[in-house]
Amino acid sequence: MRYQGKIIAWHDDKGYGFVTRNGDDGKVFLHVSALPRRHTRRPQVGDLLTWAEGKDGRGRLQAIDALFVGDEPAARIHRRNEHTGGAGWLARVVACVAVLALIAVAWQRFDLVMEDHARNVTVPKPETRGAFGENAQINRAEDRSRTQPDFRCEPGKIHCSQMRSCAEATQYLRHCPNMEMDGDGDGIPCESQHCLR
């Protein structure tokens, strides 16, 4: 049950006072914590209030859930929002959805960047013969031999002394018959003259 009355004593420095019901002389204790947290003004003697009543730890009568008269609708809305979460829960849901959307967009962009990067990465061919130097030499010789136009095996050109470069020797070894440029049979021609290790 709610009662209406007025403040008959207030100790602002201590945060408490007393109220009395309309038509009754009895005093009821009122602590500042019984007022809404966001009350619009400081309590003063003579202010009209409504309140419910309860008992403190020692069994004394005290006002609880007190409201200034005229502030009741706003205060009730505030109390209802405190209990149900009010608009606060909606703001939290919207914030969570926004954060999740940002994470999804960031992940999608990251995924696109990684796909683009994967398309532009060239994977080197696995090296199957010899140590580092000779494989690199063979690969460079192969690249140069691909760019030389109109290659033809010249008759009688079978020795390293007849070659001008490692690329030419490699081309002859790969494409021409009866070559005598790979003494150790490792696929690298003219190792002591042109295709140095």
Secondary structure as GFF3:
##gff-version 3
##sequence-region A 1 197
A	DSSP	beta_strand	2	11	.	.	.	ID=ss1
A	DSSP	beta_strand	16	21	.	.	.	ID=ss2
A	DSSP	beta_strand	27	31	.	.	.	ID=ss3
A	DSSP	three_ten_helix	32	34	.	.	.	ID=ss4
A	DSSP	beta_strand	48	55	.	.	.	ID=ss5
A	DSSP	beta_strand	61	68	.	.	.	ID=ss6
A	DSSP	alpha_helix	72	84	.	.	.	ID=ss7
A	DSSP	alpha_helix	86	120	.	.	.	ID=ss8
A	DSSP	alpha_helix	132	147	.	.	.	ID=ss9
A	DSSP	three_ten_helix	160	162	.	.	.	ID=ss10
A	DSSP	alpha_helix	166	175	.	.	.	ID=ss11
###
